[in-house]
Amino acid sequence: MSRVSDRLSLIDLFAGCGGMTVGFTREGFRPVMSVEWDRAAAATYAANFGESHTHWGDINLIPDGDIPDAEVIIGGPPCQGFSNLGSKDVNDPRNQLWKQYLRFVVKARPQVFVIENVQRFSKTSEFQLLLAEADHGMLKDYKLSYGVLLAADYGVAQRRPRTIVIGSRIGEIPLPEPTHAKAPTDDRRPWETVRSRIAWVDPRPATTELPESMTEYFGQRIRGEFKGTDIHFGRQPTKMSLERYDHIPPGGGRFDLPDHLLSRCWREKKTGTTDVMGRMRWDAPSLTIRTEFFKPEKGQYLHPQWEQDRPDRRVNRVITHYEASLLQDFPKDYLWCGSKTEIAKQIGNAVPSGLAAAIAGHLKGYLN
């Protein structure tokens, strides 16, 4: 094995369906271990990167002796406890899993590690404990750089902010500089758009169901493997839902609905939740793709195609799982395992692979 390949060995913790690994392998990194407790997500990861190095199960139960050497460790400990949508409880058990991440760092002794999490992670008490470990604890050999990166600034067609921490024991490594901007400059290209990712996808899905297909991972049967277009399926909205969709222009939302189409809660709540029942814009990045992107009442998830004077040219539906995966920067031919809901959760929880690739390419210069 070449020295370059050795330097680019990779462990992915809390790997989900592999969004970060997609970006890092794109830049030449070689995964030697991944860990994920969700069976469907782990199966999707294994379908795309191989089962032999994929560990499905509780990270707490992996012995120190099973942790391989690696030059880089990446991962995002579950963020539900930190999220604005979560409990914000520092004692939430989900908020303690980052300590398992540190155990892997101590054992594998990577040159570099990367932690990604929700935007407000840097404001938590747990984050302060992480800084303390770097100052005088188990991470004292590592220099930390951290900040909030916007995925759109790195070529992703999505305005998704994430806290990124880079730890290095080969000298401090700054966060990567943006390559894109809303207002382009000489050294920054314009933001990628929804159009650049999904304009070519058939606007009229031919089905509302996943194909009947089963596969086996980790000795158990699971639905899949589904190819990219297999997850391009529609839904069956009610007549009232279709009426609502038809009133909403690109960039609009619930405030564009006439009174007779407003639900009681919307009628009584005059401010806030501006992206609810929202429609994407073709020529802008999407807002954050969450795990329930298939529910328009959860955010700006209506298909961007809508013309004021051409009702026949309106696409009145939410984006499909396939379109959501493309906005998350997954490859067109990515394979998926699980039910509709499980796959949606995998897509929404993933790190956009374009952001991961930008970080990977930045780190590669220091490792090589």
Summary of the structure (lengths in Angstrom):
residues: 368
radius of gyration: 21.2
end to end distance: 15.0
largest distance: 67.4
contacts: 1220
relative contact order: 0.16
helix: 36%
strand: 19%
